């Protein structure tokens, strides 16, 4: 069974980047509880991430952004993942579970939104950061030494003393640094950060972003930054991919996406963010709400909320076509041949 | 002044640790029809202020005066009137609506409690009217919260608060849990309600951009103290305190050039 997929050529990373990871036709079906049927959360997504590239994956709740990221690492056991996921030339979906364990925390690492529920309250910070290495057979003293080096790199004050502290003794921002250290200690080439700053206060968020910026530049680390907030990634990402209802609707360099958003949804998202540097009498609001994945509208999933929708939008899923500075899935561009 | 808060102090027990004073001499005022923003980071005491205001907890010192009545010591009819005139909208529209009540029951409950519309027919009409006002379809009044999206649930919560015709709406992070595309709808609705009904809004939030948009006056809190208060133009145009400036600087701006300049500036400092 092959869908009429009309992606033009294979997905590429941003300009000047060698491909590190690539997803082609990535589709994720999740079983519905107490039933044999399943829901398609991610519906045929193509993208690539370059070596050292910082890519933002932006979407609202139910857009499938987290599920897409988790599928790259095969984290959801119940999920049926199809398509291809390549990392440094290897097909991750074809690996055995044992091989995949080496990839997780090795080549690809992940940090999550809530550091407190991720950390073990009964284990010291040092042991938790070193654990990734210990699992890989690194000796105790060596693992501890490397854990300390990463905490220093992440500017944790008095890191040597605090190796033996417990998570509750740390502030929210410090805990997020510890979680980041756990991810970085295995020297990954790709870091997936799923809303890592959403639960933090603005000043702490700013510090964590700064830290990520720094580490990514110094290590040549690629980052896939998942967020619902376009503002957060504007200064951090080189490229932005926008997801809506399980599909990528726009992908382009951060400058072109913000300056000339091609998809009406992207345009709306940018306009709907209240700005600290502007006075507006009234905020722009996109009507309606994002659809749940089990009630995805026909054609372009955004059409019921789109003020530019016309006949084809109700009928056909728009192909992802190249536009200047990136690609977009919108019938407006297809009809203009842009 | 419709509501005035003077010298509020509140301490929480934290056994076995020593008690923690979460509010230190907090004072501010709210005029009728005004939107006031209460901003601060987690631990700044902003939600404790809301609890004191709603008479859900008692401050050990200080007073809260509403329309001439001391709310902290109010009893009986005075307290009941206050509880009608001051309504609250919470952050989590999933946790704040009873899942076993229909929209009609949720929105009509205040009318029943305060005996505002004695007959069932009058209550029905009033509920339908208020649902239309907040942009919901009155035909949906028999449905339960679970069948609504987060943004619609927040509209239900606002309808529930507005049904009893309050003079003050206390909103504790009302859009923090909503999707970006829906946030603007709820903020616009609050603004409409303020203008249409002359409603005063006490808007508690950590998102300064939202506060700038909605509020004419802003109170900045830090560790339980008011560090600065002033008009929108004062706080955003020429903040006096370093803390306020630091808060403002850290707010991300959806503009790549501005964001990159900010990152460079930080790298310079470190």
Contacts between the chains, C-beta under 8 A, distances in Angstrom:
chain1	res1	chain2	res2	distance
A	60	B	179	4.0
A	60	B	180	6.4
A	60	B	181	6.1
A	61	B	150	7.6
A	61	B	179	5.6
A	155	B	270	7.7
A	172	B	42	7.4
A	201	B	41	4.0
A	201	B	42	5.8
A	201	B	206	6.4
A	202	B	41	7.5
A	202	B	206	6.8
A	202	B	208	7.3
A	202	B	247	6.4
A	202	B	250	4.2
A	202	B	251	5.5
A	202	B	252	7.8
A	203	B	41	6.9
A	203	B	246	6.2
A	203	B	247	6.6
A	203	B	250	4.5
A	205	B	250	6.9
A	205	B	252	7.6
A	206	B	249	7.8
A	206	B	250	4.0
A	206	B	252	7.8
A	206	B	262	7.9
A	206	B	266	7.3
A	209	B	252	8.0
A	209	B	263	7.5
A	210	B	263	6.5
A	210	B	266	4.7
A	210	B	267	7.3
A	210	B	270	7.4
A	213	B	263	5.4
A	213	B	267	7.7
A	214	B	267	7.1
A	228	B	179	6.5
A	228	B	180	5.8
A	229	B	180	6.5
A	229	B	252	7.3
A	230	B	180	7.4
A	230	B	254	5.0
A	231	B	209	7.9
A	231	B	251	7.9
A	231	B	252	3.9
A	231	B	253	6.2
A	231	B	254	4.2
A	232	B	252	5.0
A	234	B	252	6.6
A	234	B	253	6.7
A	234	B	254	5.1
A	234	B	255	5.8
A	234	B	256	4.8
A	234	B	258	7.3
A	234	B	259	4.0
A	235	B	252	6.9
A	235	B	253	7.9
A	235	B	256	6.6
A	235	B	258	7.0
A	235	B	259	2.0
A	235	B	260	5.1
A	235	B	261	7.8
A	235	B	262	5.5
A	235	B	263	5.1
A	236	B	259	6.8
A	236	B	263	7.1
A	254	B	256	4.7
A	255	B	256	5.3
A	255	B	257	7.9
A	258	B	254	6.8
A	258	B	255	6.4
A	258	B	256	5.4
A	268	B	181	6.3
A	269	B	180	6.0
A	269	B	181	6.2
A	270	B	254	6.0
A	272	B	180	5.7
A	272	B	181	5.6
A	272	B	183	6.9
A	272	B	184	4.4
A	273	B	180	6.4
A	273	B	209	7.4
A	273	B	254	4.9
A	274	B	183	7.9
A	274	B	184	7.4
A	274	B	187	7.2
A	274	B	207	7.6
A	274	B	209	4.2
A	274	B	210	5.1
A	274	B	212	7.0
A	274	B	213	4.5
A	275	B	209	5.7
A	275	B	212	8.0
A	275	B	253	6.4
A	275	B	254	6.9
A	276	B	208	5.7
A	276	B	209	4.4
A	276	B	212	6.0
A	276	B	236	7.4
A	276	B	248	6.5
A	276	B	251	4.4
A	276	B	253	6.2
A	277	B	253	5.7
A	277	B	258	7.4
A	279	B	212	7.4
A	279	B	213	7.9
A	280	B	213	6.5
A	282	B	188	6.2
A	282	B	191	7.4
A	283	B	184	4.0
A	283	B	187	5.7
A	283	B	188	5.7
A	283	B	213	6.3
A	284	B	184	6.3
A	285	B	181	7.6
A	285	B	182	7.8
A	285	B	184	3.8
A	285	B	185	4.3
A	285	B	188	5.7
A	286	B	181	4.2
A	286	B	182	7.8
A	286	B	184	7.4
A	286	B	185	7.9
A	287	B	185	7.6
A	289	B	149	4.1
A	289	B	150	7.4
A	289	B	151	5.3
A	289	B	152	7.1
A	289	B	179	7.2
A	289	B	181	7.5
A	289	B	182	5.6
A	290	B	149	7.9
A	290	B	179	6.0
A	290	B	181	6.8
A	290	B	182	8.0
A	305	B	181	7.9
